[in-house]
Amino acid sequence: MDLQLNGRTALVTGASIGIGVAIAHELAAEGCRLAILARREGLLNGVADAIAATGAPRPLVVVEDLTADGMAARVGARIEDGLGPLDILVNNAGGSRPMDGLGTEDEWSEAMMLNYISARRLAHTFVPGMRQRGFGRIVNVTGGDEPAGMNAAVPPNGAIHLWAKALSREVGGDGVTVNSIPPGRIHSEQIDQRLLPTAAAQQAWVDANCPAGYIGEAEDLAGLVAFLASPRARYITGQVIHVDGGARRYAF
């Protein structure tokens, strides 16, 4: 299937490891002109070099802390200068924030800033241009909103899903779609090194939770991002689409 993405410009945040890397490779393979953003410059340059080695244009590397003051304006200017108008924004940066006890104000604030506010700020920076040009795609890679314990990253997931739904209704008539993807257990730095760091722990989780029978790969999610970013997905907006091998126990 031709996703009609050739020549589109895209920004992927959190693109130095894991899911973000897979998304960047997928969009590059579909012909997108890319910017990749994270804090770790060395890792970003490695990703850019790997994409260039496939024959695709080398992505624009943007080193930025999404929680820093003035971030959205700086990123917007860098993208405009380096690639021109942005068509596709993939808000992928974020992470789990489990806590002991009730947590601190700083822990709650940092999680909300990283997992929700920074994504909203970036989207609000690029949406006016998308509306003016009659095309835009915003895909938020979020997380579950079923709290298994005290985790400061869970409320931002709910917030971004609600905000994205509201934004989708505001901009839908202008050719801009907004969707969210909560990953289930996907092989990544967070899962393989922190949450389920051994093969035995991973298999025990799969046996108890995942009908598909395995932990997913980042590519399992990246293909959906590319489709949602494409003109072919024009009638899909305001949705929360789980990629979890069936682990979620609720129908809606």
C-alpha positions as CSV (number, residue, x, y, z in Angstrom):
1,M,0.0,0.0,0.0
2,D,1.3,3.4,-0.9
3,L,0.8,5.6,2.1
4,Q,1.4,8.8,0.1
5,L,4.0,10.1,2.5
6,N,6.8,10.8,0.1
7,G,8.1,14.3,0.6
8,R,6.1,15.0,3.8
9,T,7.9,16.5,6.7
10,A,7.8,14.9,10.1
11,L,9.1,15.4,13.6
12,V,9.6,12.5,16.0
13,T,10.3,13.2,19.6
14,G,12.0,10.8,21.9
15,A,13.8,9.4,18.8
16,S,17.1,8.3,20.3
17,I,16.0,4.9,21.5
18,G,13.3,2.2,21.3
19,I,9.9,3.0,19.8
20,G,11.0,6.5,18.6
21,V,13.9,4.9,16.6
22,A,11.5,2.5,14.9
23,I,9.0,5.2,14.1
24,A,11.8,7.3,12.5
25,H,13.0,4.4,10.4
26,E,9.4,3.7,9.3
27,L,8.6,7.2,8.3
28,A,11.9,7.6,6.5
29,A,11.2,4.3,4.6
30,E,7.9,5.9,3.5
31,G,9.8,8.9,2.0
32,C,9.3,11.5,4.8
33,R,11.8,14.2,5.4
34,L,12.6,13.8,9.1
35,A,13.6,15.7,12.2
36,I,14.4,13.6,15.2
37,L,14.5,15.1,18.7
38,A,15.9,14.0,22.1
39,R,18.4,15.0,24.7
40,R,21.2,12.6,23.9
41,E,23.0,14.0,20.9
42,G,25.3,11.0,20.4
43,L,22.4,8.6,20.2
44,L,20.5,10.9,17.9
45,N,23.4,11.1,15.5
46,G,23.6,7.3,15.5
47,V,20.0,7.1,14.5
48,A,20.4,9.7,11.8
49,D,23.5,7.9,10.4
50,A,21.6,4.6,10.3
51,I,18.7,6.2,8.4
52,A,21.1,7.8,6.0
53,A,22.8,4.5,5.4
54,T,19.5,3.1,4.0
55,G,19.6,5.7,1.2
56,A,17.1,8.1,2.8
57,P,18.0,11.7,3.5
58,R,19.8,12.2,6.8
59,P,17.3,13.5,9.4
60,L,17.7,16.9,11.0
61,V,19.0,16.3,14.5
62,V,17.4,18.5,17.2
63,V,18.9,18.2,20.6
64,E,16.4,19.6,23.1
65,D,15.0,19.1,26.6
66,L,11.2,19.0,26.2
67,T,10.7,20.3,29.7
68,A,12.8,23.4,29.3
69,D,11.4,26.9,29.1
70,G,10.9,28.2,25.6
71,M,11.3,24.7,24.1
72,A,8.4,24.8,21.7
73,A,9.4,28.1,20.1
74,R,13.0,26.9,19.7
75,V,11.9,23.6,18.1
76,G,9.4,25.4,15.8
77,A,12.1,27.7,14.5
78,R,14.6,24.9,14.0
79,I,12.1,22.8,12.0
80,E,11.1,25.8,9.9
81,D,14.7,26.7,9.2
82,G,15.8,23.2,8.5
83,L,12.9,21.5,6.8
84,G,10.2,24.1,6.2
85,P,6.5,23.6,7.2
86,L,5.8,20.6,9.3
87,D,3.2,18.0,8.2
88,I,3.5,15.3,10.9
89,L,4.2,15.6,14.6
90,V,4.8,12.4,16.5
91,N,4.8,13.1,20.2
92,N,6.7,10.0,21.4
93,A,8.8,11.3,24.3
94,G,7.8,10.3,27.8
95,G,8.2,7.5,30.3
96,S,6.8,5.8,33.3
97,R,7.3,7.4,36.7
98,P,6.6,4.8,39.5
99,M,7.0,6.2,43.0
100,D,7.2,5.1,46.6
101,G,4.4,6.3,48.7
102,L,2.5,9.4,47.4
103,G,5.5,11.0,45.6
104,T,6.7,14.6,45.8
105,E,5.4,17.7,44.1
106,D,8.5,17.8,41.9
107,E,7.9,14.2,40.8
108,W,4.2,14.9,39.9
109,S,5.1,18.2,38.1
110,E,8.0,16.7,36.1
111,A,5.8,13.8,34.9
112,M,3.0,16.1,33.8
113,M,5.4,18.4,32.0
114,L,7.2,15.5,30.2
115,N,4.2,13.3,29.3
116,Y,1.5,15.9,28.6
117,I,2.4,19.6,28.6
118,S,5.4,19.4,26.3
119,A,3.4,17.5,23.7
120,R,0.6,20.0,23.9
121,R,3.0,22.9,23.5
122,L,4.6,21.4,20.4
123,A,1.2,20.6,18.9
124,H,-0.1,24.1,19.5
125,T,3.1,25.5,17.9
126,F,2.6,23.5,14.6
127,V,-1.2,23.3,14.4
128,P,-1.8,26.8,13.0
129,G,0.4,26.1,10.0
130,M,-1.2,22.7,9.4
131,R,-4.6,24.2,9.4
132,Q,-3.6,26.9,7.0
133,R,-2.2,24.4,4.6
134,G,-5.1,22.0,4.9
135,F,-3.1,19.0,6.1
136,G,-1.6,17.8,9.4
137,R,-1.2,14.7,11.5
138,I,-0.5,14.6,15.2
139,V,0.2,11.1,16.7
140,N,0.7,10.9,20.5
141,V,2.5,7.8,21.8
142,T,1.1,7.7,25.3
143,G,0.6,5.0,27.9
144,G,-2.1,3.1,29.8
145,D,-4.7,4.9,31.9
146,E,-5.3,1.8,34.1
147,P,-3.2,2.5,37.2
148,A,-1.6,-0.7,38.7
149,G,0.0,1.4,41.4
150,M,1.1,5.0,42.2
151,N,2.7,6.2,39.0
152,A,3.0,9.9,38.1
153,A,2.9,9.1,34.4
154,V,-0.7,7.8,34.4
155,P,-2.6,11.0,34.9
156,P,-0.8,12.7,32.0
157,N,-1.9,9.8,29.8
158,G,-5.5,10.5,30.6
159,A,-4.9,14.2,30.1
160,I,-3.3,13.8,26.7
161,H,-6.1,11.5,25.6
162,L,-8.8,14.1,26.6
163,W,-6.8,17.0,25.1
164,A,-6.2,15.1,21.9
165,K,-9.9,14.4,21.5
166,A,-10.8,18.0,22.1
167,L,-8.2,19.2,19.6
168,S,-9.4,16.7,17.0
169,R,-12.8,18.3,17.1
170,E,-11.4,21.7,16.8
171,V,-9.1,21.0,13.8
172,G,-10.9,18.2,12.0
173,G,-12.5,20.4,9.4
174,D,-9.1,21.7,8.4
175,G,-7.6,18.4,7.3
176,V,-5.8,17.8,10.6
177,T,-6.1,14.6,12.5
178,V,-5.1,13.9,16.1
179,N,-4.8,10.3,17.5
180,S,-3.2,8.6,20.5
181,I,-1.5,5.2,20.8
182,P,-0.9,3.7,24.2
183,P,1.7,0.9,23.8
184,G,1.4,-2.3,25.8
185,R,4.6,-4.1,26.7
186,I,7.0,-3.4,23.8
187,H,10.7,-4.3,23.9
188,S,12.4,-1.1,24.8
189,E,14.9,0.3,27.3
190,Q,12.2,1.0,29.8
191,I,10.7,-2.6,29.6
192,D,13.9,-4.6,29.1
193,Q,16.1,-2.8,31.6
194,R,13.6,-1.5,34.2
195,L,10.2,-3.1,34.3
196,L,10.9,-6.7,33.2
197,P,14.7,-7.0,33.2
198,T,14.9,-10.8,32.9
199,A,13.6,-13.4,30.4
200,A,11.8,-15.1,33.3
201,A,10.0,-11.9,34.3
202,Q,9.0,-11.2,30.7
203,Q,7.6,-14.7,30.2
204,A,5.7,-14.6,33.5
205,W,4.1,-11.3,32.5
206,V,3.2,-12.7,29.1
207,D,1.7,-15.8,30.5
208,A,-0.5,-13.8,32.9
209,N,-1.5,-10.9,30.7
210,C,-0.9,-11.2,27.0
211,P,-3.2,-13.2,24.7
212,A,-0.8,-12.7,21.7
213,G,1.8,-14.7,23.7
214,Y,4.8,-12.5,23.4
215,I,6.1,-9.0,24.1
216,G,5.8,-6.7,21.1
217,E,8.6,-5.1,19.0
218,A,8.8,-1.4,18.4
219,E,8.1,-2.1,14.7
220,D,4.6,-3.4,15.7
221,L,3.7,0.1,16.7
222,A,5.7,2.0,14.1
223,G,3.6,0.7,11.2
224,L,0.4,2.1,12.8
225,V,2.0,5.5,13.4
226,A,3.0,5.7,9.7
227,F,-0.6,4.8,8.6
228,L,-2.2,7.3,10.9
229,A,0.3,9.9,9.6
230,S,-0.8,9.3,6.0
231,P,-3.5,10.8,3.9
232,R,-5.1,7.4,3.8
233,A,-6.1,7.7,7.5
234,R,-8.0,11.0,6.9
235,Y,-11.2,9.7,8.6
236,I,-9.5,8.4,11.7
237,T,-9.2,11.1,14.3
238,G,-9.8,11.6,18.0
239,Q,-9.1,7.9,18.7
240,V,-7.1,6.1,21.4
241,I,-5.7,2.9,19.7
242,H,-4.0,0.3,22.0
243,V,-1.1,-1.7,20.6
244,D,-0.7,-4.3,23.3
245,G,-1.2,-7.9,22.0
246,G,-4.7,-7.9,23.6
247,A,-3.4,-7.3,27.2
248,R,-5.9,-4.6,27.9
249,R,-8.9,-6.3,29.6
250,Y,-11.5,-3.6,28.9
251,A,-13.5,-3.3,25.6
252,F,-13.5,0.5,25.7
